[in-house]
């Protein structure tokens, strides 16, 4: 009986399937018909164009009734098409489906610029060609966004216990892996070997007319001159392709706004643009000895906590290596905008059992401040880069004036899956003597302010700049060198992480005599739970630890509160980049903690607190940030951010002390189709210590006056509207006064207005085809009229009074156009 029922059921299913097949067999798929086939159906030009445009910009029809919404398709044509065509489901390959699932991530990464740029290329490559998770190790996992050492160890322990991860479900079930670790790893891995050996890649082009945030702005006249150099425009081309997980090729060209093009001279053959490029090979191997990676060309090298070696340009405050302040560990091809200390040469990662050996060698010319005696004072990072300064009046050039031959290595030992220790060392050889001369930077008439002005209380950091003169048997042109060495460790016990690194700068040429050598070290502890985690960190950097490749944790960059910060003291405004473009951390000594606690399903709080001393002048700082997020329902979020920061508040007579508060309240409403509305209210106030008068007051003693304050406030509304899956508009309007920071589209902007100002921006994003997308953004900033009372109130001929010297602020605007193609 049961067998007869089953037979009837299968016959019915077969008849239905055959009927549907016959029904649709005679009807072509509307999503695959070309223009000629559409014309043969009897459609007008308007209808054919409307159908082809819809397929191009929307990715195809999901049902036949979408035709009735198209302008250009008449009712009669709609009825005709219902009879003659069908709409079949759009079936994607596994790679195409992965591409669609991760498109939002790819959009944000490929169009973003900033401090994570070196890591972003690696993340994009893995999104396009993910690795087999069963072949990855601890360091591979640590280079993924949002993955902690606890997560990385948990996954590797599972893999090394002779178990395989065959699905996302297996990955999620791993003991010790947090939800955030799982969600971040899942986007970048596959569970079998990649059988697709074809080439994949992307090309990104950016054109804009805005300067980098590092342009010196302490002097209004110099800032206006920087901003006036709007031609040629800023352009950036980036091209990356990879074949499976083995081969990668990258090429980029960057020219900041106002800077001339750079070329390689090829003798009689002419010249070609100066580009960054690399070729990387990662062979898939088994066994105890293997070559994990080979790179020729431009590359990034980074190890440990960034105390010894991390060859990126950008300074990132409080870069801990956790959460969204990740750092690369190992080597990677480089097509970023790095111009300060990019590495160009050869590097490899070689593994034998649990030992990892990474040698690296580089030869590249550096921008540097030269002295009159042909030695050089220091390296400099500039964007834009002017050969003889902004005014073109420096006697010595700044661009590509020092050749550096760098070689070094990192040796890591994996004691077990939870613990590793490493040793890193490098030596830089320069073709000029390293002799810091302050007169090469500061104008002669301002030399008296160096080390003698209360506003430049950290000038001792300048006085501690590294100097050297010496030869090398490895390179006959070497006239000076810099040697840095040290070690790092990391260990995980259950959900607890301990990490640290120490770096030593050889100051006297005696490598193994460390008693007179400056040091820098940092240690941290991280404790991870499902709804709670805490990071504790301590750092201690000697003043004379002058390592241009140091990128370890700090609040401020090197040379803050020095004479380098005040452009009007310097021989040329471009020398202000010595501070604003500095990538090294300032010499600091202090304790930092960061905790995140989700104490209720609807409430998440984070606390970030740092107490440190600036070594240069022993100034004591205190910074506390409290964040609270309330989610009454999934689509609504309210965020409160409160910051307190102070310097030298223990001594009110110190003229450089200040106290700052900042409050930001943000509401986010997420609507259908990923539309979004954001409202922001921000206020802040910075109060400086009162200045003592030189005369006695009537009560005796000193009269305290001039409690100078700098208020700030802002109110803003931001909207994101998705017209469909392929086109959206984003925009914001903000009224502000004082110092305000803001995230807008893929940019981070900082504003400062003496009077009330209006800022707005609008951005359009369009996915023109499945592989091609474009982004356009326009920003403007209008400062209100500011009354200057210097001229006073003066009488007019009619007997009335008027205020003189009214200054109207100009309107600033900029644009950015980006194009991205993937294949």
HELIX and SHEET records of a PDB file:
HELIX    1   1 UNK A    2  UNK A   25  1                                  24    
HELIX    2   2 UNK A   35  UNK A   40  1                                   6    
HELIX    3   3 UNK A   45  UNK A   58  1                                  14    
HELIX    4   4 UNK A   64  UNK A   69  5                                   6    
HELIX    5   5 UNK A   75  UNK A   84  1                                  10    
HELIX    6   6 UNK A   94  UNK A  101  1                                   8    
HELIX    7   7 UNK A  103  UNK A  110  1                                   8    
HELIX    8   8 UNK A  117  UNK A  128  1                                  12    
HELIX    9   9 UNK A  133  UNK A  135  5                                   3    
HELIX   10  10 UNK A  138  UNK A  142  1                                   5    
HELIX   11  11 UNK A  149  UNK A  160  1                                  12    
HELIX   12  12 UNK A  168  UNK A  172  1                                   5    
HELIX   13  13 UNK A  179  UNK A  186  1                                   8    
HELIX   14  14 UNK A  220  UNK A  228  1                                   9    
HELIX   15  15 UNK A  267  UNK A  269  5                                   3    
HELIX   16  16 UNK A  438  UNK A  440  5                                   3    
HELIX   17  17 UNK A  444  UNK A  449  5                                   6    
HELIX   18  18 UNK A  454  UNK A  456  5                                   3    
HELIX   19  19 UNK A  460  UNK A  463  1                                   4    
HELIX   20  20 UNK A  563  UNK A  565  5                                   3    
HELIX   21  21 UNK A  567  UNK A  569  5                                   3    
HELIX   22  22 UNK A  573  UNK A  576  5                                   4    
HELIX   23  23 UNK A  577  UNK A  580  1                                   4    
HELIX   24  24 UNK A  672  UNK A  674  5                                   3    
HELIX   25  25 UNK A  789  UNK A  791  5                                   3    
SHEET    1   A 2 UNK A  28  UNK A  29  0                                        
SHEET    2   A 2 UNK A  85  UNK A  86  1                                        
SHEET    1   B 2 UNK A 131  UNK A 132  0                                        
SHEET    2   B 2 UNK A 189  UNK A 190  1                                        
SHEET    1   C25 UNK A 330  UNK A 333  0                                        
SHEET    2   C25 UNK A 289  UNK A 302 -1                                        
SHEET    3   C25 UNK A 276  UNK A 281 -1                                        
SHEET    4   C25 UNK A 247  UNK A 255 -1                                        
SHEET    5   C25 UNK A 234  UNK A 243 -1                                        
SHEET    6   C25 UNK A 199  UNK A 208 -1                                        
SHEET    7   C25 UNK A 811  UNK A 822 -1                                        
SHEET    8   C25 UNK A 772  UNK A 783 -1                                        
SHEET    9   C25 UNK A 747  UNK A 767 -1                                        
SHEET   10   C25 UNK A 727  UNK A 744 -1                                        
SHEET   11   C25 UNK A 709  UNK A 724 -1                                        
SHEET   12   C25 UNK A 676  UNK A 688 -1                                        
SHEET   13   C25 UNK A 658  UNK A 670 -1                                        
SHEET   14   C25 UNK A 636  UNK A 647 -1                                        
SHEET   15   C25 UNK A 619  UNK A 633 -1                                        
SHEET   16   C25 UNK A 603  UNK A 614 -1                                        
SHEET   17   C25 UNK A 588  UNK A 600 -1                                        
SHEET   18   C25 UNK A 532  UNK A 541 -1                                        
SHEET   19   C25 UNK A 519  UNK A 528 -1                                        
SHEET   20   C25 UNK A 496  UNK A 505 -1                                        
SHEET   21   C25 UNK A 480  UNK A 493 -1                                        
SHEET   22   C25 UNK A 419  UNK A 430 -1                                        
SHEET   23   C25 UNK A 402  UNK A 416 -1                                        
SHEET   24   C25 UNK A 355  UNK A 366 -1                                        
SHEET   25   C25 UNK A 343  UNK A 352 -1                                        
SHEET    1   D 2 UNK A 263  UNK A 265  0                                        
SHEET    2   D 2 UNK A 271  UNK A 273 -1                                        
SHEET    1   E 2 UNK A 368  UNK A 370  0                                        
SHEET    2   E 2 UNK A 376  UNK A 379 -1                                        
SHEET    1   F 2 UNK A 691  UNK A 696  0                                        
SHEET    2   F 2 UNK A 702  UNK A 705 -1                                        
SHEET    1   G 2 UNK A 786  UNK A 787  0                                        
SHEET    2   G 2 UNK A 806  UNK A 807 -1                                        
SHEET    1   H 2 UNK A 793  UNK A 795  0                                        
SHEET    2   H 2 UNK A 801  UNK A 803 -1                                        
END                                                                             
